[in-house]
């Protein structure tokens, strides 16, 4: 299950682990104009862990989910105007 909310400065996606036998904490993805943050509460440390990624890194991650093992780079198509 997941939710999508549009706030003033970000779109927020929350992923809820509702089908596993050992449930993981929710994952919150904040999409800002300049970056994307991914947060998850860590019960071992009692803290929220956060990583910050560029939009290019998110694009690469999305592409990597559907590609076989290897090294890839997106090339910019300068022929389009």
DSSP file (Angstrom, degrees, kcal/mol; ACC not computed):
  #  RESIDUE AA STRUCTURE BP1 BP2  ACC     N-H-->O    O-->H-N    N-H-->O    O-->H-N    TCO  KAPPA ALPHA  PHI   PSI    X-CA   Y-CA   Z-CA
    1    1 A X              0   0    0      0, 0.0    15,-3.1     0, 0.0     2,-0.3   0.000 360.0 360.0 360.0 147.9    0.0    0.0    0.0
    2    2 A X  E     -A   15   0A   0     13,-0.2     2,-0.3    15,-0.0    13,-0.2  -0.986 360.0-147.2-148.7 159.7    1.2    3.6   -0.6
    3    3 A X  E     -A   14   0A   0     11,-2.1    11,-2.0    -2,-0.3     2,-0.4  -0.915   5.1-155.8-124.2 154.0   -0.1    7.1   -0.3
    4    4 A X  E     +A   13   0A   0     -2,-0.3     2,-0.4     9,-0.2     9,-0.2  -0.998  15.2 176.2-129.3 127.6    0.7   10.2   -2.3
    5    5 A X  E     -A   12   0A   0      7,-2.6     7,-3.4    -2,-0.4     2,-0.6  -0.990  21.2-145.9-131.2 141.3    0.3   13.7   -0.9
    6    6 A X  E     +A   11   0A   0     -2,-0.4     5,-0.2     5,-0.2     2,-0.2  -0.931  26.0 178.7-108.6 114.0    1.1   17.1   -2.5
    7    7 A X        -     0   0    0      3,-3.0     3,-0.1    -2,-0.6    -2,-0.0  -0.446  45.1 -86.5-104.8-179.2    2.3   19.6    0.0
    8    8 A X  S    S+     0   0    0      1,-0.2     3,-0.1    -2,-0.2    -1,-0.0   0.911 122.1  13.8 -55.4 -49.5    3.5   23.2   -0.5
    9    9 A X  S    S+     0   0    0      1,-0.1    24,-0.4    23,-0.0     2,-0.3   0.367 128.5  25.8-113.4   4.1    7.1   22.4   -1.3
   10   10 A X        -     0   0    0     22,-0.1    -3,-3.0    23,-0.1     2,-0.5  -0.997  63.5-122.1-160.4 156.0    7.1   18.7   -2.0
   11   11 A X  E     -AB   6  31A   0     20,-1.9    20,-3.2    -2,-0.3     2,-0.5  -0.906  34.9-153.5 -97.4 136.4    5.2   15.7   -3.2
   12   12 A X  E     -AB   5  30A   0     -7,-3.4    -7,-2.6    -2,-0.5     2,-0.5  -0.953  12.8-172.9-120.8 123.5    5.3   13.0   -0.5
   13   13 A X  E     -AB   4  29A   0     16,-2.7    16,-3.4    -2,-0.5     2,-0.5  -0.959   5.9-164.9-113.0 128.9    5.0    9.2   -1.2
   14   14 A X  E     -AB   3  28A   0    -11,-2.0   -11,-2.1    -2,-0.5     2,-0.6  -0.968   5.4-155.6-116.7 124.1    4.7    6.9    1.8
   15   15 A X  E     -AB   2  27A   0     12,-3.3    12,-2.1    -2,-0.5     2,-0.5  -0.874   8.8-161.1 -99.9 122.5    5.2    3.1    1.2
   16   16 A X        -     0   0    0    -15,-3.1     2,-1.4    -2,-0.6     3,-0.1  -0.912  14.0-142.4-108.6 124.4    3.5    0.9    3.8
   17   17 A X        +     0   0    0     -2,-0.5     7,-0.1     7,-0.5   -15,-0.0  -0.682  44.0 147.4 -84.8  90.3    4.7   -2.7    4.2
   18   18 A X        +     0   0    0     -2,-1.4    -1,-0.2     1,-0.1     5,-0.1   0.374  59.7  50.1-111.5   4.5    1.3   -4.3    4.8
   19   19 A X  S    S+     0   0    0     -3,-0.1     2,-0.1     3,-0.1    -1,-0.1   0.505  82.5  97.9-120.8  -6.4    1.7   -7.8    3.2
   20   20 A X  S    S-     0   0    0      1,-0.1     3,-0.3     4,-0.1    -3,-0.0  -0.461  70.3-132.2 -83.5 156.5    4.9   -9.2    4.6
   21   21 A X  S    S+     0   0    0      1,-0.3     2,-0.7    -2,-0.1    -1,-0.1   0.840 107.3  41.3 -74.9 -33.0    5.0  -11.6    7.6
   22   22 A X  S    S-     0   0    0     -3,-0.0    -1,-0.3     0, 0.0    -3,-0.1  -0.881  95.9-144.4-113.7  97.6    7.8   -9.5    9.2
   23   23 A X        -     0   0    0     -2,-0.7     2,-0.2    -3,-0.3    -5,-0.1  -0.326   7.3-148.0 -69.8 138.8    6.7   -5.9    8.6
   24   24 A X        -     0   0    0      1,-0.1    -7,-0.5    -7,-0.1     3,-0.1  -0.629  31.7 -89.5 -96.4 161.0    9.2   -3.2    7.9
   25   25 A X        -     0   0    0     16,-0.2    -1,-0.1    -2,-0.2   -10,-0.0  -0.300  55.0 -86.7 -65.8 154.5    8.8    0.4    8.9
   26   26 A X        -     0   0    0    -10,-0.1    15,-0.6     1,-0.1     2,-0.5  -0.250  37.4-138.6 -59.0 149.8    7.1    2.8    6.5
   27   27 A X  E     -BC  15  40A   0    -12,-2.1   -12,-3.3    13,-0.1     2,-0.5  -0.966  14.2-159.9-112.7 128.6    9.4    4.5    3.9
   28   28 A X  E     -BC  14  39A   0     11,-2.7    11,-2.9    -2,-0.5     2,-0.5  -0.943   3.0-165.6-113.4 127.4    8.7    8.1    3.1
   29   29 A X  E     -BC  13  38A   0    -16,-3.4   -16,-2.7    -2,-0.5     2,-0.6  -0.955   2.6-164.4-114.2 119.0    9.9    9.7   -0.1
   30   30 A X  E     -BC  12  37A   0      7,-2.5     7,-2.4    -2,-0.5     2,-0.8  -0.915   4.4-159.4-105.7 120.5    9.9   13.5   -0.3
   31   31 A X  E     +BC  11  36A   0    -20,-3.2   -20,-1.9    -2,-0.6     5,-0.2  -0.872  17.3 174.3-106.7 107.5   10.2   14.9   -3.8
   32   32 A X        -     0   0    0      3,-2.6   -22,-0.1    -2,-0.8   -23,-0.0  -0.529  45.7-104.2-101.6 171.6   11.5   18.5   -3.8
   33   33 A X  S    S+     0   0    0    -24,-0.4    22,-0.1     1,-0.2     3,-0.1   0.850 119.9  32.2 -63.6 -34.7   12.4   20.7   -6.8
   34   34 A X  S    S-     0   0    0      1,-0.2    21,-0.3    20,-0.1     2,-0.3   0.639 128.5  -6.5-101.9 -16.4   16.1   20.2   -6.1
   35   35 A X        -     0   0    0     19,-0.2    -3,-2.6    20,-0.1     2,-0.4  -0.961  57.2-118.1-164.3 176.2   16.4   16.7   -4.6
   36   36 A X  E     -CD  31  53A   0     17,-2.8    17,-3.3    -2,-0.3     2,-0.4  -0.998  22.5-159.6-129.3 132.1   14.6   13.6   -3.3
   37   37 A X  E     -CD  30  52A   0     -7,-2.4    -7,-2.5    -2,-0.4     2,-0.5  -0.904   2.3-159.9-112.8 145.5   14.9   12.3    0.2
   38   38 A X  E     -CD  29  51A   0     13,-2.4    13,-2.1    -2,-0.4     2,-0.4  -0.992  16.4-176.3-122.3 124.5   14.1    8.8    1.4
   39   39 A X  E     +CD  28  50A   0    -11,-2.9   -11,-2.7    -2,-0.5     2,-0.3  -0.937  11.4 170.0-126.8 144.9   13.4    8.3    5.1
   40   40 A X  E     -CD  27  49A   0      9,-1.9     9,-2.9    -2,-0.4     2,-0.2  -0.958  34.3-117.7-151.5 134.9   12.7    5.3    7.3
   41   41 A X  E     - D   0  48A   0    -15,-0.6     2,-0.7    -2,-0.3     7,-0.3  -0.530  22.8-151.3 -70.7 133.9   12.5    4.9   11.0
   42   42 A X  E >>> - D   0  47A   0      5,-3.2     4,-1.7    -2,-0.2     5,-1.3  -0.915   7.0-166.9-109.2 105.6   15.2    2.5   12.4
   43   43 A X  T 345S+     0   0    0     -2,-0.7    -1,-0.1     1,-0.2     5,-0.1   0.739  85.1  63.8 -66.5 -21.0   13.9    0.9   15.6
   44   44 A X  T 345S+     0   0    0      1,-0.2    -1,-0.2     3,-0.1    -3,-0.0   0.876 119.4  23.3 -68.3 -36.5   17.4   -0.3   16.5
   45   45 A X  T <45S-     0   0    0     -3,-0.7    -2,-0.2     2,-0.2    -1,-0.2   0.506 100.2-129.2-105.1  -7.9   18.7    3.2   16.9
   46   46 A X  T  <5S+     0   0    0     -4,-1.7     2,-0.3     1,-0.2    -3,-0.2   0.844  73.3 109.2  59.6  35.6   15.4    4.9   17.6
   47   47 A X  E   <S-D   42   0A   0     -5,-1.3    -5,-3.2    -7,-0.1     2,-0.5  -0.943  75.0-110.6-136.8 157.1   16.2    7.4   14.8
   48   48 A X  E     -D   41   0A   0     -2,-0.3     2,-0.4    -7,-0.3    -7,-0.3  -0.797  30.7-146.4 -87.0 127.2   14.9    8.2   11.3
   49   49 A X  E     -D   40   0A   0     -9,-2.9    -9,-1.9    -2,-0.5     2,-0.4  -0.803  19.6-171.4 -93.9 134.8   17.6    7.4    8.7
   50   50 A X  E     -D   39   0A   0     -2,-0.4     2,-0.4   -11,-0.2   -11,-0.2  -0.986  14.1-173.4-132.6 137.5   17.6    9.7    5.7
   51   51 A X  E     -D   38   0A   0    -13,-2.1   -13,-2.4    -2,-0.4     2,-0.4  -0.958  14.3-147.7-122.0 148.9   19.4    9.7    2.3
   52   52 A X  E     -D   37   0A   0     -2,-0.4     2,-0.3   -15,-0.2   -15,-0.2  -0.962  18.9-179.5-118.0 131.6   19.3   12.5   -0.2
   53   53 A X  E     -D   36   0A   0    -17,-3.3   -17,-2.8    -2,-0.4     2,-0.1  -0.930  25.5-119.0-129.8 151.4   19.4   11.8   -3.9
   54   54 A X     >  -     0   0    0     -2,-0.3     4,-1.9   -19,-0.2   -19,-0.2  -0.397  33.8-109.4 -78.6 165.5   19.5   13.9   -7.1
   55   55 A X  H  > S+     0   0    0    -21,-0.3     4,-2.3     1,-0.2     5,-0.1   0.842 121.3  56.9 -64.6 -31.8   16.7   13.6   -9.6
   56   56 A X  H  > S+     0   0    0      2,-0.2     4,-2.4     1,-0.2    -1,-0.2   0.900 105.1  50.4 -65.2 -39.7   19.3   12.0  -12.0
   57   57 A X  H  > S+     0   0    0      2,-0.2     4,-2.5     1,-0.2    -2,-0.2   0.895 110.3  50.0 -64.7 -38.9   20.0    9.3   -9.3
   58   58 A X  H  X S+     0   0    0     -4,-1.9     4,-2.6     2,-0.2    -2,-0.2   0.910 109.7  51.1 -64.4 -42.4   16.3    8.6   -9.0
   59   59 A X  H  X S+     0   0    0     -4,-2.3     4,-2.1     1,-0.2    -2,-0.2   0.923 111.9  47.2 -59.2 -44.8   16.0    8.3  -12.8
   60   60 A X  H  X S+     0   0    0     -4,-2.4     4,-2.6     2,-0.2    -2,-0.2   0.900 111.0  51.5 -64.9 -41.0   18.9    5.8  -12.8
   61   61 A X  H  X S+     0   0    0     -4,-2.5     4,-1.3     2,-0.2    -2,-0.2   0.928 109.4  49.7 -61.1 -45.8   17.4    3.9   -9.9
   62   62 A X  H  < S+     0   0    0     -4,-2.6     4,-0.4     1,-0.2     3,-0.3   0.907 113.9  45.7 -60.8 -42.0   14.1    3.5  -11.7
   63   63 A X  H >< S+     0   0    0     -4,-2.1     3,-1.6     1,-0.2    -1,-0.2   0.891 107.0  59.0 -67.2 -38.9   15.8    2.4  -14.9
   64   64 A X  H >< S+     0   0    0     -4,-2.6     3,-1.2     1,-0.3    -1,-0.2   0.767  91.2  69.7 -64.2 -25.8   18.1   -0.1  -13.0
   65   65 A X  T 3< S+     0   0    0     -4,-1.3    -1,-0.3    -3,-0.3    -2,-0.2   0.764 107.8  36.8 -63.2 -23.6   15.0   -1.9  -11.6
   66   66 A X  T <  S+     0   0    0     -3,-1.6     2,-0.3    -4,-0.4    -1,-0.2   0.224 102.0  88.6-114.2  13.4   14.3   -3.3  -15.1
   67   67 A X  S <  S-     0   0    0     -3,-1.2     3,-0.1    -4,-0.2     2,-0.0  -0.822  71.7-117.8-115.0 152.3   17.8   -3.9  -16.5
   68   68 A X        -     0   0    0     -2,-0.3    -2,-0.1     1,-0.2    -1,-0.1  -0.252  56.0 -62.5 -75.6 173.0   20.1   -6.9  -16.3
   69   69 A X  S    S+     0   0    0     -2,-0.0     2,-0.3     2,-0.0    -1,-0.2  -0.240  90.0  85.8 -54.6 140.0   23.5   -6.8  -14.6
   70   70 A X  S    S-     0   0    0     -3,-0.1     2,-0.4     2,-0.0    -3,-0.0  -0.943  77.0 -71.3 156.3-174.4   26.0   -4.4  -16.2
   71   71 A X        -     0   0    0     -2,-0.3     2,-0.3     2,-0.0    -2,-0.0  -0.962  49.2-179.5-115.6 131.5   27.2   -0.8  -16.3
   72   72 A X        -     0   0    0     -2,-0.4     2,-0.3     2,-0.0    -2,-0.0  -0.921  16.1-174.3-133.3 153.9   24.9    1.8  -17.9
   73   73 A X        -     0   0    0     -2,-0.3     2,-0.3     2,-0.0    -2,-0.0  -0.967  25.5-127.9-145.7 132.6   24.9    5.6  -18.6
   74   74 A X        -     0   0    0     -2,-0.3     2,-0.4     1,-0.0   -14,-0.0  -0.612  24.8-148.2 -75.0 137.0   22.1    7.7  -20.0
   75   75 A X        -     0   0    0     -2,-0.3     2,-0.4     2,-0.0    -2,-0.0  -0.888  13.8-122.3-107.8 142.1   23.1    9.7  -23.0
   76   76 A X        -     0   0    0     -2,-0.4     2,-1.0     1,-0.1     3,-0.0  -0.670  18.5-137.6 -82.3 129.8   21.6   13.0  -23.7
   77   77 A X    >   +     0   0    0     -2,-0.4     3,-0.9     1,-0.2    -1,-0.1  -0.772  23.0 179.3 -91.3 100.5   20.0   13.2  -27.2
   78   78 A X  T 3   +     0   0    0     -2,-1.0    -1,-0.2     1,-0.2    -2,-0.0   0.509  67.8  79.8 -79.9  -4.2   21.0   16.6  -28.5
   79   79 A X  T 3  S+     0   0    0     -3,-0.0     2,-0.3     2,-0.0    -1,-0.2   0.714  77.8  83.0 -76.9 -18.7   19.2   16.1  -31.8
   80   80 A X    <         0   0    0     -3,-0.9     0, 0.0     1,-0.1     0, 0.0  -0.621 360.0 360.0 -85.7 146.0   15.8   17.0  -30.2
   81   81 A X              0   0    0     -2,-0.3    -1,-0.1     0, 0.0    -3,-0.0   0.381 360.0 360.0-112.0 360.0   14.8   20.6  -29.9
